[in-house]
Amino acid sequence: MDDLIEVEEDVLVQEDRLWQGNGWTARVIKNEDDDGWAVAMIKDGEAEPALVGPWTMGRDKKNPKPLDVGAFNTLVKTASEVIRRHEQQLHAQLHKSVRVHTVGAAYVTVNLDITADEDDPYATLTAIDPFGEELAQVRVAPNFKLSVASATAWMESGYRKPSA
C-alpha cells in the first residue's frame, strides 16, 4: 500500500467583512473618525495596510456593504498601484541620472545611486559612455547633489572623488 501524503492547503477566508486572495487580505473596519466604515488592504507578510479607504454603507445605512469578488479584485488592483507608486518614488529618490554632452555629439551618463543604510549611508557616482562602458566610479556622500554642473566638474577633474 502506498503511503498517503497529506497536503495542508491554505484555506482562504471570503466573508462579508474579511476577504483573502491573490496575496492580499481586505478587512472592513469601523471608521473611528465617523459613523461610517473603512476597508484596509494588507499584503500577505506585511504588518501594516498598504491602503485604507472609505467603505460603502449597506442598504440599512448602519452596517457595511459586504465584500465580494468584484470589489475585492478592484481593491487589490488599487492597493497594488499604491505600492507600485511608492516604490517608483523611492527609486527616484535613491537613483538620479544626468547626461553631460562632450565634444561632438557624444555624451557621458552620470548616475548617482544612494544606498540608504541606517548605519552607514553612502552614494556611488558612476560615469558611463554612450556604449554602456563604465568610465569611472567613486563613493560619495549620500547628500551629494548631482547636476549637469557637478557631473561636468567631476569629469573635468579626471574623475577624482568630489570634495563635497
N, C-alpha and C positions, 0 to 999 in steps of 0.2 A: 504494500500500500504506500502511495506517495505521501510524503509529508505535506501537510497543508500549511501554507504561509498566510498568516493573517495580515492584511494590509489595512492600516488605520487611515481612513480618509478624513480630510478636514471637512467638517460639516459647516456650511455657510449658513448664517442666520439671515433670514429675509422676512422681517416682520414690519409692522406698521411704523415703528419708531427706530428700528435698527436694521440696517441692510448691509450685507457684506458681499463682495465680489470684485474681480479684476484688481486685486491687491489693495482695495480700499474698504473703509467702513464709514457709512453715513449714520449719524446718530442725531435724532431730533431731540432738542433740549428746550427747556423753558428759557425764554429770553428774560434775563434778570433785569433789564432796563425798562421793560414794559410788560403788558399782559399777553404779548404775542409769543411766538415760537421761533427757534433758530435751528439750523442744521449745521453740524460740524462734520467736515470731511477729514478723515485721518488715514494717511497712507500706512499700510502694513509695516510694522517695525519702527514707526515714529511715535514719539511721546506726545507731541503737540499737533493740533489740527493744522492742515495746510490751508484750510478755508473754513470760515464761519460766516454764515449769511442768514438773512431772514427766511422763515419758512411759512408757507401759506396756512391760514386757518381752515379748519374743516367747515362743513356746512352748518354745524351747530354753533359756529362762531366762538367756541370755547376750547375745543381740542384741535390739535394739529391735523392737517391733511395727512393721510397715510402715505408712506413711501411706496413706490412701485418701481418696476424695472426701468421704465422710461425716464422717470425723474432721477433715479439713481445713475443711469448712464449719462445724463446731462450733467449731473453734479461731478461725476468722475472726470468728464471732459473739461469742465470749468476748473476744478482743482488741479488737474494736470497742467493746464495752461498757466495757472498761477505759479506753480513750481518751476515750469519752463522759463517764465519771465524772470523769476527771481534768480535762477541760475545764469541767465543771459546778463542780468545786471551785475551779478557778482563777477562773471567773466570779464565784462567790460571794465570793471574797477581794477581788476588784477592784471589785465593784459592790454597794453597800448602799443600802437604801431604808427610810425611816420615814414614817409618816403622823402629822401633827400636826392634832388637831381644833381648829377655831376656833369662834367664836361661832355658835350654832345647830348645824345638822347638817353644816356644811361642813368641809372638811379641806384641807390642803395636803400634797402628797407632796414629800419632800425626798430627793433622790438624791445619793449620793457615788460618783463614778466615778474610780477610780485609774488613772493612766497610769504603768505600771511601766517607764519609760525608764531605761536603765542610767546615762546621764549626767545626766539632769535629771528625776527622778520628780516627779510632782505629782498633785493630785486636783482635781476640779471638783465644786463643790456647786451643785445646781440645785433651785429651788423650782418646783413645778408645781401649778396649781389643779385642781379636780375635772374641768374640761373639757379638760384636756391643754395648757392655755396656760402658757408659761413666765413666771413672775413675776420671777425673778432668777437670776443665775448668777455665781459668783465662783470664782477659783482659790485653792485652799488647799494646805496641806502634805499630802503623801501619807499621813502618820500621823494626820491629823485623825480624831478619834473621833466618829462620827455616832451620836447617840442622840436620843430624843424631846426630852430636855432641851437638848442642844446645838442641835438644829434650832429649837426654840422660842426660844432665846436669839438665834439668828441672825435669825429672823423679827421678834422684838421690837426688834432693833437697827435695823430698817429695811433689812435685808439687807446691812448693811455687812460687809466682809470680817472674819471672826473673827480675833482676835489670836493665838489658839493652837489 
